[in-house]
Amino acid sequence: MSFERCAWLFGKRAIAQRALARGFSAFAVRRVNRMSHPVQRPRWRSAARALLLASVLASCRAPGPADAVAEPFPEAQKEVERTLRDLLDAAGRKDFVRLEALHLQGPKFSKWDGSGPGKLDAEANRRAERAGIEALEAFRASVEDLKVDVFGSTAVATFTMPYEAVAAGQTSRTAVRATLVWVKVDAGWKVAHEHFSPVPAKP
């Protein structure tokens, strides 16, 4: 049985005498005295401790969600830029499996490309890209003036895309302005919307 338990059961005098007989230090005897007559602390101290504990716990709360408008999300910006360059590389290599995997395949995909009055859905875009790229002997595109804005799991990339296309031995060089809307899914960033338009001629 512990020393403290004995003090409560048999009283301070007997325990003190026994402690002295066994050579306990004066510190042990004083401890018995304090145990026999526990100090009654004022209630205000308990209340103050409770308030202090509450303030500490409040300061340790988990941070709230990031502000999707104010937060720049620099790591996500880099991911989108890498994915964009991967997409153009896949187009240049005619790697249609990789190219199509970087697009959102489903009813929420859309594209304006200037070839018709209406938007293209995912399937129409897949067919148009395959037909257009397969007809070329070579295709090379680059990215200029890139701006990537991330809003949590959504991002918007705006840029100028100079490109070179070779068809029937003829090389044409031009540039378009591009806007790509991206969404983050389990497999990474996917293009959910594309919009291309010619760069206006310089006056």
C-alpha positions as CSV (number, residue, x, y, z in Angstrom):
1,M,0.0,0.0,0.0
2,S,1.3,3.5,-0.8
3,F,2.6,5.9,1.7
4,E,-0.2,8.4,0.8
5,R,-2.9,5.8,1.3
6,C,-1.6,4.8,4.7
7,A,-1.6,8.4,5.8
8,W,-5.3,8.7,5.0
9,L,-6.2,5.4,6.7
10,F,-4.3,5.7,10.0
11,G,-3.9,9.4,10.6
12,K,-0.9,11.7,10.7
13,R,0.5,11.0,14.1
14,A,1.0,7.3,13.7
15,I,2.4,7.6,10.3
16,A,4.7,10.4,11.3
17,Q,6.1,8.4,14.2
18,R,6.6,5.4,12.0
19,A,8.2,7.5,9.3
20,L,10.6,9.1,11.8
21,A,11.4,5.6,13.2
22,R,12.4,4.4,9.8
23,G,14.5,7.4,9.1
24,F,12.3,9.3,6.7
25,S,13.3,12.8,5.9
26,A,11.6,15.8,7.4
27,F,10.2,16.4,3.9
28,A,8.2,13.2,4.1
29,V,6.8,14.2,7.5
30,R,5.7,17.6,6.2
31,R,4.0,15.8,3.3
32,V,2.0,13.7,5.8
33,N,0.8,16.9,7.5
34,R,-0.3,18.4,4.2
35,M,-2.2,15.2,3.3
36,S,-4.0,15.1,6.6
37,H,-5.1,18.7,6.3
38,P,-5.5,19.4,2.6
39,V,-5.5,23.1,1.7
40,Q,-8.8,24.4,0.6
41,R,-8.0,26.5,-2.4
42,P,-10.4,29.4,-3.1
43,R,-13.0,28.7,-5.7
44,W,-11.9,31.7,-7.8
45,R,-8.6,29.9,-8.5
46,S,-10.5,26.9,-10.0
47,A,-12.6,29.3,-12.1
48,A,-9.5,31.1,-13.3
49,R,-7.8,27.8,-14.3
50,A,-10.9,26.8,-16.2
51,L,-10.9,30.1,-18.1
52,L,-7.2,29.7,-18.8
53,L,-7.7,26.2,-20.1
54,A,-10.6,27.3,-22.3
55,S,-8.5,30.1,-23.9
56,V,-5.7,27.7,-24.6
57,L,-8.0,25.2,-26.2
58,A,-9.5,28.0,-28.3
59,S,-6.1,29.0,-29.6
60,C,-5.3,25.4,-30.5
61,R,-8.3,24.9,-32.8
62,A,-7.6,23.5,-36.3
63,P,-7.2,26.2,-39.0
64,G,-10.3,26.9,-41.1
65,P,-10.4,26.2,-44.8
66,A,-8.2,28.3,-47.1
67,D,-9.8,31.3,-48.8
68,A,-10.3,30.1,-52.4
69,V,-10.2,33.6,-53.8
70,A,-7.3,35.1,-51.8
71,E,-5.1,32.1,-51.5
72,P,-2.7,31.7,-54.5
73,F,-2.2,27.9,-54.1
74,P,1.3,28.0,-55.6
75,E,1.8,24.2,-55.6
76,A,-1.5,23.7,-57.5
77,Q,-0.4,26.4,-59.9
78,K,2.8,24.4,-60.7
79,E,0.7,21.2,-61.1
80,V,-1.6,22.9,-63.6
81,E,1.3,24.3,-65.6
82,R,3.0,20.9,-65.7
83,T,-0.2,19.3,-66.8
84,L,-0.8,21.9,-69.5
85,R,2.7,21.4,-71.0
86,D,2.1,17.6,-70.8
87,L,-1.1,18.1,-72.8
88,L,0.7,20.0,-75.6
89,D,3.4,17.4,-75.6
90,A,0.9,14.7,-76.0
91,A,-0.7,16.5,-78.9
92,G,2.7,17.0,-80.6
93,R,3.5,13.3,-80.3
94,K,0.0,12.2,-81.4
95,D,-0.3,10.4,-78.2
96,F,-4.1,10.4,-78.2
97,V,-4.5,8.1,-75.1
98,R,-2.5,10.5,-73.0
99,L,-4.2,13.5,-74.6
100,E,-7.7,12.3,-74.0
101,A,-6.8,11.2,-70.4
102,L,-6.0,14.9,-69.6
103,H,-9.5,15.9,-70.6
104,L,-12.6,15.5,-68.5
105,Q,-14.6,12.8,-70.3
106,G,-18.2,13.3,-69.4
107,P,-21.2,15.6,-69.8
108,K,-19.5,18.5,-67.9
109,F,-16.9,19.0,-70.6
110,S,-17.4,21.8,-73.2
111,K,-15.3,23.6,-75.9
112,W,-15.5,26.6,-78.1
113,D,-13.2,26.3,-81.1
114,G,-14.6,28.7,-83.7
115,S,-15.4,25.9,-86.2
116,G,-19.1,26.0,-85.7
117,P,-21.9,27.9,-84.0
118,G,-22.3,25.5,-81.0
119,K,-20.1,24.1,-78.3
120,L,-18.4,20.7,-78.6
121,D,-19.0,18.1,-75.9
122,A,-16.4,15.6,-74.8
123,E,-17.1,13.0,-77.6
124,A,-17.2,15.6,-80.4
125,N,-14.0,17.2,-79.1
126,R,-12.3,13.8,-79.0
127,R,-13.2,13.1,-82.6
128,A,-12.2,16.6,-83.8
129,E,-8.8,16.6,-82.1
130,R,-8.0,13.1,-83.5
131,A,-9.0,14.1,-87.0
132,G,-7.2,17.4,-86.9
133,I,-3.9,16.2,-85.4
134,E,-3.8,13.0,-87.5
135,A,-4.0,15.0,-90.7
136,L,-0.8,16.9,-89.8
137,E,2.7,15.7,-90.5
138,A,4.0,17.7,-87.5
139,F,2.5,19.9,-84.8
140,R,4.4,21.9,-82.2
141,A,2.9,24.3,-79.7
142,S,4.3,26.5,-77.0
143,V,3.0,28.6,-74.1
144,E,3.5,32.3,-73.7
145,D,2.2,34.8,-71.2
146,L,0.8,32.1,-69.0
147,K,-1.4,33.0,-66.0
148,V,-2.8,30.2,-63.7
149,D,-5.5,31.1,-61.1
150,V,-6.4,28.4,-58.7
151,F,-9.7,28.4,-56.7
152,G,-9.4,25.3,-54.6
153,S,-10.1,22.3,-56.9
154,T,-10.8,24.5,-59.9
155,A,-8.2,26.5,-62.0
156,V,-8.2,28.8,-65.0
157,A,-5.2,29.0,-67.3
158,T,-5.0,31.8,-69.8
159,F,-2.2,32.1,-72.3
160,T,-1.1,32.7,-75.8
161,M,-0.3,29.5,-77.8
162,P,2.0,30.0,-80.8
163,Y,2.1,26.8,-82.9
164,E,3.6,25.4,-86.0
165,A,1.7,22.9,-88.2
166,V,3.0,21.0,-91.2
167,A,0.5,19.6,-93.7
168,A,1.1,18.4,-97.3
169,G,4.7,19.6,-96.9
170,Q,3.5,23.2,-96.1
171,T,4.4,24.8,-92.8
172,S,2.1,27.3,-91.2
173,R,2.8,29.3,-88.1
174,T,0.2,31.2,-86.2
175,A,-0.9,31.8,-82.6
176,V,-4.2,31.7,-80.7
177,R,-5.4,33.0,-77.4
178,A,-6.4,30.1,-75.1
179,T,-8.5,29.7,-71.9
180,L,-8.6,26.3,-70.3
181,V,-10.7,25.6,-67.2
182,W,-9.3,22.8,-65.0
183,V,-10.9,20.6,-62.3
184,K,-9.0,18.5,-59.8
185,V,-10.1,14.9,-59.5
186,D,-8.5,11.8,-58.0
187,A,-6.4,11.2,-61.1
188,G,-5.1,14.8,-61.2
189,W,-6.1,18.0,-63.1
190,K,-8.4,17.6,-66.1
191,V,-9.5,20.1,-68.7
192,A,-13.2,20.8,-68.3
193,H,-13.5,23.6,-70.8
194,E,-11.5,25.0,-73.7
195,H,-11.8,28.2,-75.6
196,F,-9.5,29.2,-78.5
197,S,-9.6,32.4,-80.5
198,P,-7.3,34.1,-83.0
199,V,-4.8,36.6,-81.8
200,P,-5.9,40.0,-83.2
201,A,-3.6,41.4,-85.9
202,K,-1.4,44.2,-84.8
203,P,-2.6,47.6,-86.1
